[in-house]
Amino acid sequence: MKVTISQINPKTLDFEYNFNLIEGKLKETDVDSLVIFPELALSGSPLYDATKYIETSQESILFAEKLSEEKKDFIFGLPIQQAGELLNSLAFIENGELKALATKKNLSRFDKGFSSGEGLSLVEYKKQTIAFGFLEDLDDFLQKQDKSDLIICCSNILFTPETQKDLLTSLQPKIRKAHTPIILVNRSGAEGSYIYNGSSFFMLANGDLSKELPLFEEKNLQIDTQKADKYNQSPLCRIEKMYHASILGIKDYFRKNNIKKALLGLSGGIDSALVVVLAVEALGKDNVIGVLLPSEYSTSHSITDAKASAENLGIEHLIIPIKDTFSTALTALSPIFEGREPNVAEENLQSRIRGMILMGIANKIGAAVLNTTNKSELSVGYGTLYGDTNGALGTIGDIFKTDVWEMSRWINRNKEIIPWNSITKAPSAELRPDQKDTDSLPDYDVLDKVLYLYLEQNKSKEEIINQGIDSQIVNKILRLVKINEWKRHQVAPPLRMSNSALGVERIMPIS
């Protein structure tokens, strides 16, 4: 049987765009091939509270009826209203007619507003029995031991560097036991903070992988389920996956929100140097502007490194010193500041001036500001609210500082793109003389190890200390994480790279 996996990148709630996308893919495929689209292909996802509005299901049905005019054989995901309940559904269309419907039973946290359905459905197609439905319902189906010649699952699987490996490791023994081949179709693309994995595949009845689509790409792949052979994977390394995921996240954020240009502050440090590379890869050098905002505390190498970063990429860059603006602000605040020792108020004022300038330029030219705060800083509150934490998108907000360095070295593997001095020098916010990050924080190797164990492995304080890390350091780091939750509720949403993305996956009480 010929089957075409269509790994598309829909736009959430843009039914007309998604209709044209699906229709175009159907026109590209052979008339005798069953075309399979991802979960909620017609509506996009996540829908959040859009499920509360009747227009969502009405538009879904309207465009689904238009799709049936194609007179093709295909499976696609859509929200359907039945008996007053909204169901996350898969429609099996044969020659323009609805042949069967599968509705999701085991709802995920992204299925807000949906009611529980029936699970996988069985359908006779071309003298074969096909079980089709959602990945979340597969275990229930396998436990029933209903016989089928092929299983088809559709999903919206989010990216982490381990997602595909974990999925295949979990699925292979189940498929071997059932001795039934499976096709899994996943969407590609990004929506806000969420990046979808892609990597749809066909697995043989013995659990061997036969066909696999690339990470993140929108692509069709036709297979013959009777003639498929074993496929040997050549997976990307962890950092390379995160690099491409970040580029996709930026690209789709700007494309789907119809924003042409990105703006960011270039400090000469490693974080902004990495983000500007990602932005140029995603949007092109003509659509990225770097702004240097030196103060009286900025070192000469910060300015030269920032300029080198922009020049290496060939982007437009501006230099706007903030010394006079800072002085004016201090004069205005002198009735309150005078007689008090300088502290973080003066430091944060500089960061907020920079944020104000960036947002002012962005508003004037119709650009969006890319935030350059990394996960290590975001975790412990090392950043200024309404200053260096502002922006439209937290480009590296779910990437630890140690991974920022690793990704930067990987980018420079063939030639210098990121100035090497930005990679090797000690990080500093440069808001006071001779300031270093380590004045306030432990070394990043230690900090990131504690944060990884706490945030991503959910280890307790005692378990972390038992890893051989000084208890005072552990106590300090965990305290900083807890007392800065209020700040994380107000920062740019980060591109999700893990199951503990701050403000996206991990949200704690503020008080």
C-alpha positions in Angstrom: 0.0 0.0 0.0 1.3 3.5 -0.9 1.2 6.0 1.9 2.5 9.6 1.9 3.6 11.1 5.2 2.9 14.9 5.0 4.9 16.6 7.7 3.5 20.1 7.5 3.9 23.3 9.5 0.4 24.8 10.0 -0.5 28.2 11.5 -2.6 28.2 14.6 -6.2 29.3 13.9 -5.4 30.3 10.3 -7.8 27.9 8.7 -7.5 29.3 5.2 -3.7 29.1 5.3 -3.9 25.5 6.6 -6.5 24.5 4.0 -4.4 25.8 1.2 -1.3 24.0 2.7 -3.1 20.7 3.0 -4.8 21.1 -0.4 -1.5 21.8 -2.0 0.1 18.7 -0.5 -2.8 16.6 -1.7 -2.4 17.9 -5.3 1.3 16.9 -5.2 0.7 13.3 -4.3 -0.3 10.3 -6.4 -3.9 9.5 -6.6 -3.5 6.0 -5.3 -1.6 7.1 -2.1 -3.1 7.5 1.3 -1.9 10.9 2.5 -1.5 11.4 6.3 -1.3 14.8 8.0 -0.6 15.6 11.7 -2.9 16.1 14.6 -4.9 19.3 14.4 -3.5 20.0 10.9 -6.5 22.1 9.9 -6.6 24.3 13.0 -3.0 24.3 14.1 -2.1 24.0 17.8 -2.0 24.7 20.7 -5.5 26.1 20.6 -5.6 27.2 24.3 -8.9 29.0 25.1 -9.9 29.2 21.4 -11.7 25.9 22.1 -14.3 27.9 24.0 -15.5 29.6 20.9 -18.0 28.0 18.5 -16.2 29.7 15.6 -13.3 27.3 16.0 -15.3 24.2 15.3 -17.5 26.0 12.7 -14.5 27.1 10.6 -13.0 23.6 11.1 -16.1 21.9 9.5 -16.3 24.6 6.8 -12.8 24.0 5.5 -13.0 20.2 6.1 -15.9 20.1 3.7 -13.9 22.1 1.1 -11.0 19.6 1.5 -13.3 16.7 0.7 -13.8 18.1 -2.7 -10.3 16.9 -3.6 -11.7 13.3 -4.0 -8.4 12.0 -2.5 -7.7 9.5 0.3 -6.2 11.2 3.3 -6.2 11.5 7.1 -6.0 14.8 8.8 -6.6 16.3 12.3 -9.2 18.8 13.2 -11.5 19.9 16.1 -15.1 18.6 15.7 -18.2 19.5 17.7 -20.4 16.4 18.5 -23.4 16.4 20.8 -22.2 19.6 22.4 -18.7 18.4 23.1 -15.5 19.4 21.3 -13.3 16.5 20.3 -9.8 16.4 19.1 -10.4 14.3 16.0 -8.8 12.6 13.0 -10.9 12.2 9.8 -10.2 9.4 7.4 -11.4 10.5 4.0 -11.7 8.1 1.0 -12.5 9.6 -2.4 -13.9 12.7 -0.8 -16.2 10.8 1.7 -15.8 10.5 5.4 -14.9 6.9 6.0 -14.1 6.9 9.7 -13.4 9.2 12.6 -10.9 8.7 15.5 -11.2 10.9 18.6 -8.6 11.4 21.2 -9.3 9.6 24.5 -6.2 10.3 26.6 -6.0 14.1 26.6 -2.8 16.0 27.1 -2.3 19.3 28.8 -2.5 20.9 25.4 -6.1 19.6 24.9 -7.7 22.2 27.1 -11.4 22.5 26.2 -11.6 19.1 24.5 -13.7 16.2 25.8 -12.4 12.7 26.0 -13.1 10.6 22.9 -13.0 6.9 21.9 -9.4 6.3 21.0 -8.0 4.5 17.9 -10.5 3.4 15.3 -10.4 0.4 12.9 -11.1 0.9 9.2 -11.0 -1.4 6.2 -9.0 0.2 3.4 -7.7 -1.5 0.2 -8.2 -4.9 1.7 -6.3 -4.1 4.8 -7.3 -3.3 8.3 -5.9 0.0 9.5 -5.9 1.2 13.1 -5.6 5.0 13.2 -5.7 7.6 15.9 -3.5 9.5 18.4 -0.2 8.4 19.8 -1.5 9.0 23.4 -4.2 6.3 22.8 -1.8 3.7 21.3 -1.2 1.8 24.6 -5.0 1.4 25.2 -5.3 -0.1 21.7 -2.4 -2.5 22.0 -3.8 -3.8 25.3 -7.1 -4.7 23.6 -5.0 -6.7 21.2 -7.3 -5.8 18.2 -5.7 -7.1 15.1 -4.7 -4.7 12.3 -2.3 -4.7 9.3 -1.1 -1.2 10.0 -1.2 1.3 12.8 -1.3 5.0 11.9 -0.7 7.6 14.7 -0.8 11.4 14.4 0.7 13.7 16.9 2.1 17.1 17.8 5.3 16.1 19.6 7.4 18.9 21.1 11.1 19.1 20.6 13.8 18.4 23.1 17.2 17.0 22.1 16.2 13.6 23.5 12.6 13.5 22.2 13.1 11.2 19.2 15.4 8.8 20.9 13.1 8.4 23.9 10.1 8.0 21.6 11.7 5.2 19.5 13.1 3.5 22.6 9.6 3.4 24.2 7.8 2.4 21.0 10.0 -0.4 19.6 9.3 -3.1 22.2 5.5 -2.4 21.9 5.6 -2.7 18.1 7.7 -5.9 18.3 5.2 -7.5 20.7 2.2 -6.4 18.5 4.1 -7.3 15.4 2.3 -4.6 13.5 4.1 -1.8 11.5 3.3 1.7 12.5 3.4 5.1 10.8 3.8 8.1 13.1 3.1 11.6 11.6 4.2 14.6 13.5 4.0 18.2 12.6 7.0 20.5 12.1 7.4 24.2 12.8 7.0 26.4 15.9 4.3 28.3 17.7 5.4 30.9 20.2 7.7 29.1 22.6 6.9 25.7 21.3 9.0 23.9 18.7 7.7 20.8 17.1 9.9 17.8 16.4 9.0 16.7 12.9 10.9 13.4 12.4 7.8 11.5 11.4 8.6 7.8 10.6 7.6 4.3 9.5 8.6 1.5 11.8 8.5 -2.1 10.6 6.7 -4.9 12.5 9.9 -6.1 14.0 10.6 -2.6 15.5 13.2 -1.6 13.0 13.0 2.0 11.7 12.4 2.0 8.0 11.8 5.6 7.0 12.3 8.9 8.9 11.7 12.4 7.9 14.1 15.2 9.0 13.9 17.2 12.2 11.9 20.5 11.7 11.4 20.4 8.0 8.1 20.6 6.1 8.3 17.7 3.8 6.3 14.9 2.1 7.6 11.3 1.9 5.9 8.5 0.0 6.5 4.9 1.1 5.3 1.5 0.1 4.4 -0.4 3.3 5.0 -3.8 1.7 8.5 -2.9 0.2 10.2 -0.9 3.0 13.6 -1.9 4.3 15.5 -1.1 7.5 16.9 2.4 7.8 20.1 3.4 9.6 19.8 6.7 11.4 22.5 9.4 11.3 21.3 11.6 14.2 22.5 15.1 14.8 24.5 15.9 17.9 22.6 17.5 20.9 24.0 21.0 20.3 23.3 20.8 16.6 19.7 19.9 17.2 19.3 22.9 19.6 20.9 25.2 17.1 18.5 24.2 14.3 15.6 24.3 16.7 16.4 27.8 17.8 16.6 29.0 14.2 13.2 27.4 13.4 11.7 29.0 16.5 12.9 32.5 15.5 11.9 32.0 11.9 8.4 30.9 12.6 7.8 33.5 15.3 8.6 36.3 12.9 6.9 34.7 9.9 3.7 33.8 11.6 3.4 37.2 13.3 4.3 39.0 10.1 7.4 40.8 11.6 10.2 41.4 9.1 13.1 42.7 11.2 14.8 41.7 14.4 16.7 44.0 16.7 19.0 43.1 19.6 21.6 44.7 21.8 25.2 43.7 21.1 27.3 43.8 24.3 30.4 42.0 23.1 29.4 39.1 25.4 28.8 35.5 24.3 25.0 35.6 24.7 24.3 38.4 22.3 27.0 37.1 20.0 25.2 33.7 19.8 21.7 35.2 19.4 22.7 37.4 16.5 24.1 34.4 14.6 20.8 32.5 15.2 18.8 35.5 14.1 20.8 35.9 10.9 20.5 32.2 10.1 16.7 32.5 10.6 15.9 35.8 9.0 18.8 36.8 6.8 21.4 39.4 7.4 19.3 42.2 5.9 16.6 41.7 8.5 18.8 41.8 11.6 20.1 45.0 13.3 22.6 45.1 16.2 22.7 48.0 18.6 25.8 48.7 20.7 24.9 50.7 23.8 28.2 51.4 25.6 28.3 53.0 29.0 31.2 54.5 31.0 31.8 51.0 32.4 32.0 49.3 29.1 35.5 47.9 28.3 37.1 48.6 25.0 37.1 44.9 24.1 33.3 44.8 24.6 32.9 47.4 21.9 35.4 45.8 19.6 34.0 42.4 20.1 30.4 43.6 19.5 31.5 45.4 16.3 33.4 42.3 15.1 30.3 40.1 15.8 28.2 42.4 13.6 30.9 42.8 10.9 31.5 39.0 10.7 27.8 38.6 9.8 27.5 41.7 7.6 24.6 43.1 9.5 23.6 46.7 10.0 24.8 48.0 13.4 24.3 51.2 15.4 26.4 52.7 18.2 24.4 54.7 20.8 26.3 55.6 23.9 24.1 55.7 27.1 26.4 57.8 29.3 24.6 61.1 28.8 21.1 59.5 29.2 22.3 57.8 32.4 23.6 61.1 33.7 20.3 62.8 33.0 18.4 60.0 34.7 20.7 60.2 37.8 20.1 64.0 37.9 16.4 63.5 37.8 16.6 61.0 40.6 19.1 62.9 42.7 16.5 64.0 45.3 15.9 60.4 46.1 19.4 58.9 45.4 21.5 61.6 47.0 23.1 60.6 50.3 22.5 56.9 49.7 25.2 54.4 48.7 25.2 53.4 45.1 23.7 49.9 44.6 21.7 47.8 42.1 19.4 50.8 41.5 22.1 52.6 39.5 23.2 49.3 37.8 19.6 48.4 36.8 19.0 52.0 35.6 21.6 51.5 32.9 20.1 48.2 31.7 16.6 49.8 31.6 18.0 52.7 29.5 19.3 50.2 27.1 16.0 48.4 27.0 14.1 51.6 26.5 16.3 52.5 23.5 16.0 49.1 21.9 12.2 49.2 22.3 12.1 52.7 20.9 14.0 51.8 17.8 11.9 48.6 17.4 8.6 50.6 17.6 9.8 53.2 15.1 10.9 50.7 12.4 8.4 47.9 13.1 10.9 45.4 14.4 10.8 43.0 17.3 13.5 42.8 20.0 15.2 39.5 20.6 16.0 38.8 24.2 19.5 37.4 25.0 19.1 36.1 28.5 20.2 32.5 29.0 18.6 29.9 31.2 21.2 30.1 33.9 20.6 33.8 34.4 16.8 33.4 34.1 16.8 30.7 36.7 18.5 32.8 39.4 17.1 36.2 38.5 20.5 37.6 37.2 19.0 40.2 34.9 17.1 43.5 35.1 13.4 43.5 34.8 12.3 45.9 31.9 16.0 46.0 30.9 17.9 43.1 29.6 15.0 40.7 30.3 12.6 42.5 27.8 11.9 41.6 24.2 9.5 39.6 22.1 11.2 36.2 22.3 13.6 34.6 24.7 15.9 33.2 22.1 18.2 31.3 24.4 16.1 31.4 27.6 16.0 27.6 27.8 19.7 27.1 27.1 22.2 27.0 30.0 25.3 29.2 29.8 27.6 26.2 29.5 25.6 25.1 26.4 25.8 28.7 25.1 29.5 28.3 25.1 29.4 24.8 23.6 27.1 25.9 20.8 29.3 28.9 20.1 32.4 26.8 19.7 30.4 24.4 17.5 29.4 27.4 15.2 33.1 28.3 15.0 34.2 24.8 14.2 35.3 25.8 10.6 35.9 29.5 10.9 35.5 32.4 13.3 31.9 33.6 13.1 31.5 34.5 16.8 34.6 36.5 18.0 36.7 34.1 20.0 37.3 36.7 22.6 33.5 36.7 23.3 33.7 33.0 23.9 36.9 32.9 26.1 36.6 36.1 28.2 35.0 36.1 31.7 31.4 37.1 31.4 30.3 40.4 32.9 27.2 42.7 33.0 29.6 45.7 33.0 27.3 47.8 35.1 30.0 48.8 37.6 33.8 48.9 37.5 35.5 45.5 37.1 32.3 43.7 37.5 32.2 39.9 36.8 29.3 37.5 36.9 31.2 35.4 39.5 30.9 38.3 41.9 27.3 37.4 42.3 27.1 33.8 41.1 29.1 30.5 41.4 31.1 29.4 38.4 28.8 28.5 35.6 30.0 24.9 35.5 28.8 24.5 39.1 25.7 26.7 38.7 24.5 24.8 35.6 25.1 21.4 37.2 22.9 22.4 40.2 20.3 23.9 38.0 20.2 20.9 35.7 19.7 18.5 38.6 17.1 20.7 40.2 15.1 21.9 37.2 15.4 19.1 34.7 16.0 16.1 36.9 13.7 17.3 39.8 16.3 16.3 42.4 15.9 17.4 46.0 18.4 19.6 47.8 19.8 16.6 49.6 20.2 14.6 46.4 22.1 17.5 44.8 24.4 17.9 47.8 25.1 14.1 47.7 26.5 14.7 44.2 29.5 16.3 46.0 28.5 19.9 45.6 29.1 22.3 48.6 25.8 22.6 50.6 26.2 26.4 50.9 26.4 26.8 47.2 23.4 24.5 46.7 21.4 26.4 49.2 22.3 29.8 47.6 21.4 28.7 44.1 18.0 27.1 45.1 17.1 30.1 47.2 17.8 32.4 44.1 15.6 30.2 41.9 12.7 30.4 44.4 12.8 34.1 45.2 13.0 35.1 41.5 9.8 33.4 40.3 8.0 36.8 40.3 10.5 38.1 37.8 10.2 35.2 35.4 6.4 35.8 35.1 7.3 39.1 33.3 10.1 38.2 31.0 10.2 37.4 27.3 8.8 33.8 26.7 11.8 31.5 26.0 12.0 29.0 23.1 11.4 25.7 24.7 14.3 23.2 24.5 13.5 21.1 27.6 10.7 19.9 29.8 11.6 22.5 32.4 11.5 25.7 30.2 11.0 28.5 32.7 7.7 30.3 32.4 6.5 27.8 29.8 6.8 24.3 31.4 7.9 25.2 34.9 5.6 27.7 36.6 5.7 28.0 40.3 3.7 30.2 42.8 5.0 33.7 42.9 4.7 34.1 46.7 
